[in-house]
Amino acid sequence: MYTQERTAMSNLVVGGPVAVNSYDNAIVAALVENRPVMLVHAFNGGYLRPAELGEASHDKGVQLATALDDTVKEAKGHLWHITPAGFFGQRPLYFIESAAGQVTPKLAGAGGTDAGRGDDGMPKPQRRRITVHQDAPQSTADTVQVGLPDKVGDKWRGKNGAPEDTQLWVVTVTPWGGITFVPITHPEAILGFKDHAVTANSEVSLTHNWGGDFTGTVINTFYPRLPSEWNVPYHHVFT
């Protein structure tokens, strides 16, 4: 059971201002070990998944699903990597990358380049990232897409010349044991849902952070769950 997987570790300050109460292996694994996790919503226990699972899809969004079918599970559509991506002042930044449609690049030829290599010397996989529309959350346009930096549309590319600008997130651990995502392009917003409705197959959007700080609100909090515990209700985990 989950309690047997807990490990005594010193607190880790990840994204601040709240330290990870780091017996929760799922948060530590997501932010430090870069293991894929499910992002389970605080309100109804649904999980985030790309609207389209295939690697060729770069113009579709994200939705909150309440049933995990075999197709999604086999395609790893229920899993996300929260990948380190530098710093914003003292705050570490992350990409939210889908495990669905992941592509391992071919080895570059002589004089060629690739996306970097991991510790094993192999090219790092290319993963589609959650990308924010430049005009969000004020715009009525779709505010979130899943795609590679060079594949998403112009309004989802970086405003300051770097394609990753619109794909960088501050990940903040909340006092109640979840995490909140804040895009650096829109620090007054958090990852939420259109019309603030959190129902089955709700479309993910950016929503104004009425709380006014980086911790967001309970309704827009996600609890990372390791793949082995995806069916453990969050309110049974944090007891």
Secondary structure, 3 states (H helix, E strand, C coil): CHHHHCCCCCCEECCCCCEECCCCHHHHHHHHHCCCEEEEECCCCCEEEECCCCCCCCCECEEEECCCCHHHHHCCCCCEEEEEEEEECCEEEEEEEECCCCECCCCCCCCCCCCCECCCCCECCECCEEEECCCCCCCCCCCEEEECCCCCCHHHCCCCCCHHHHHCEEEEECCCCCEEEEECCCCCEEEEEHHHCCCCCEEEEEEECCCCCCCCCHHHCEEEECHHHCCCCHHHHCC
